[in-house]
Amino acid sequence: MALTGRAALLAALGSLPVGIWEPGWTGILAVNAPLAVACACDFALAAPVRRLGLTRSGDTSVRLGDTADVTLAITNPSRRPLRARLRDAWPPSTWQPGTETTASRHHLTVPPGERRRVTTRLRPTRRGDRQADRITIRSYGPLGLFSRQGTHKAPWTVRVLPPFTSRKHLPSKLARLRELDGRTSVLIRGQGTEFDSLREYVPGDDTRSIDWRATARQSAVAVRTWRPERDRHILLVLDTGRTSAGRVGDAPRLDASMDAALLLAALASRAGDRIDLLAYDRKVRALVQGRTAGDVLPSLVNAMATLEPELVETNARGLAATALRTSPRRSLIVLLTTLDAAPIEEGLLPVLSQLTQRHTVLLASVADPHITEMAKARGNIDAVYEAAAAAQAQSERHRTAEQLRRHGVTVVDATPDDLAPALADAYLALKAAGRL
């Protein structure tokens, strides 16, 4: 039980202090009799808290940056009406800064034997699983002088998924894919493309595509159209080691890599290719295999939701071995990792030949846009030193990228905002060249 502010004010206005009993007290103070009777009646008429029934319903997943509504149903089994204030506690990362106080607290009145619902609106600031904490309820009497308080547990988990901000690029990449598929007038022939159909020759067509046998059977010149091969296998490999924890802007590099991987997966599934995911540092953190085209994107998003960078050095030899076991046949392996010289030269390069002998390898890395800004800075001594340091860092990345290209690796190095469309373009270029 607890004395409310209203009762304390009345006691202060009276001539005598009010008597209050609490466990552990050894005596009773002098009593303002009318106020004491009012408090006792108010306490007796306050609905009990511990007998309340609480159940949850609502959203179980939400994209980072969106809102999720979780509904709490409160059943009052007593014969007294419930007048209460309720706090629905969740982890701090479930709320936008400064909004927790208003979003988690509710006022409600529940008549005897009835049920009422309150909705808590969540807006998480981090990926992963967010679990509901305790529910604290304070029940008041009709006069508001005394209250009963208790806590309940009503378990609920909301999974916060990656935001997939790069999906805005998907329509333009699909239009490019349709061109490669021969669904428009622009037709490109590559080494690994498949014969699609015949159509009439138009000026500008490659004369090597003329089908002379079909031309001999009709009055017009016929040309073959081609489309990229389908049902290719793509393995997305996310490096979750310490380099993925470096923050670029407001998010770690791992988040930008996941966004790029999702755009590529959405595009490749529309192209008829099969996509798997491997997240690795010193052990497998996530593995998605054998999903259908309609299920692959939800599966990847769900697997990525709980991934966090691990502050350990990635075991490149173990990563390569796991990738080879996951992709026993020829595939496109997309490594989303760092271009820093030390991890590449000491870790990846010694085992790279194991991958390039059997697979086409594409490496995508997140570049820091602040380095580009530093390289352009001038005006004072400090800015000149920063520009020199940035130029040296850029030179090392270019040198590392050239080393990888000499080993047959396609390299994409772009800022977080540009990485996803650049990786999609590299995939389409490999498709057009028939290298998949």
Secondary structure, DSSP 8 states (H G I E B T S, - for coil): -EE-HHHHHHHHHSSS------TT--------HHHHHHHHHHHHHS--STT-EEEEEE-SEEETTS-EEEEEEEE--SSS-EEEEEEE---GGGS-TT-HHHHHEEEEEE-TT-EEEEEEEE--SSSEEEE--EEEEEEE-TTSSEEEEEEEE---EEEEE---GGGGGHHHHHHHHHHHTTSSS-----TT-EEEEEEE--TTS-GGGB-HHHHHTSSS-EEEEEE---S-EEEEEEE-SGGGG-EETTEEHHHHHHHHHHHHHHHHHHTT-EEEEEEESSSEEEEE-S--HHHHHHHHHHHHHT----SS---HHHHHHHHHHH--S--EEEEE----HHHIIIIIHHHHHHHHTTSEEEEEEE--HHHHHHHH--SSHHHHHHHHHHHHHHHHHHHHHHHHHHTT-EEEEE-HHHHHHHHHHHHHHHHHTT--
